[in-house]
Amino acid sequence: MKNIRGILFDYGGTIDSNGVHWAEVIRTAYEAENITFPDASVFRDAYVYGERTLGRNPVIRPNHTFSDMIRLKIRIQFDRLKEIGFFCKQKTTTDETIRAVADRCYEYAARSVDAARPVIAALAEKYRLVMVSNFYGNLKTVLDDFRLTVYFPTVIESALVGVRKPDPQIFRLGIEALHLPADETAVVGDSFDKDILPATIAGCRTVWLKKKGWNDYDGHETADTVISDFAELREIFA
């Protein structure tokens, strides 16, 4: 990608899952623990309920690691599933089950970050990097946990700056942090609606890590560059 001097990275769904939506990662972890969802809308309801609960309430603290955070997420989802009677026809659920599901999610994230880290390290040698993410106020702790902090001296986190994607303003804050013109800035993200579209509005170039999203695509979505694996960034920014 020519004439680029800085890169704004999304975190969740991009670095920590290689483009796989976290709802899919979590659902797969449930199924690995023999908790299945014949009706997909049941899991979707629990996932959305959990995200909205965390968005409204300061459940996640700045010192919470990824492991802390994912266990809280799974527990809130379990509570919702119990509330709607889902577990009446499932095996008895316990704290051990919640931990097992959360641990599977952590292991998935750790593998994804381990694969992404050398790519990020290589890019950091050539480009200015800034993190721009919708998160819960603990992103710096998560980056510390996964040994990524050194590559992102500046983190623009929605819970701390009061702006959330898909508002293009959060990307403008990232551009300001890079001290570069928008047209010399690339945005890397997994969500067309929350990353690619608002980044384009902000004037950035875009790299879409495209896999199956939360909603089906209509076929008209586009970006400057589309990739299917985080490792492809080495070639894109060679």
Buried (B, 14 or more C-beta within 10 A) or exposed (E): BEEBBBBBBBBBBBBBBBBBBBBBBBBBBBBEBEBEBEEEEBBBBBBBBBBEBBEEEEBBEEEBBBBBBBBBBBBBBBBBBBEEEBBEEBEEBEEEBBBBBBBBBBEBBBEBBEBBBEBBEBBBEEBBBBBBBBBBBBBBBBBBBBEBBEBBEBBBBBBBBEBBBBBBBBBBBBBEBBEBEBEBBBBBBBBBEBBBBBBBBBBBBBBBBBBEBBEEEEEEBEBBBBBEEBEBBEEBBE
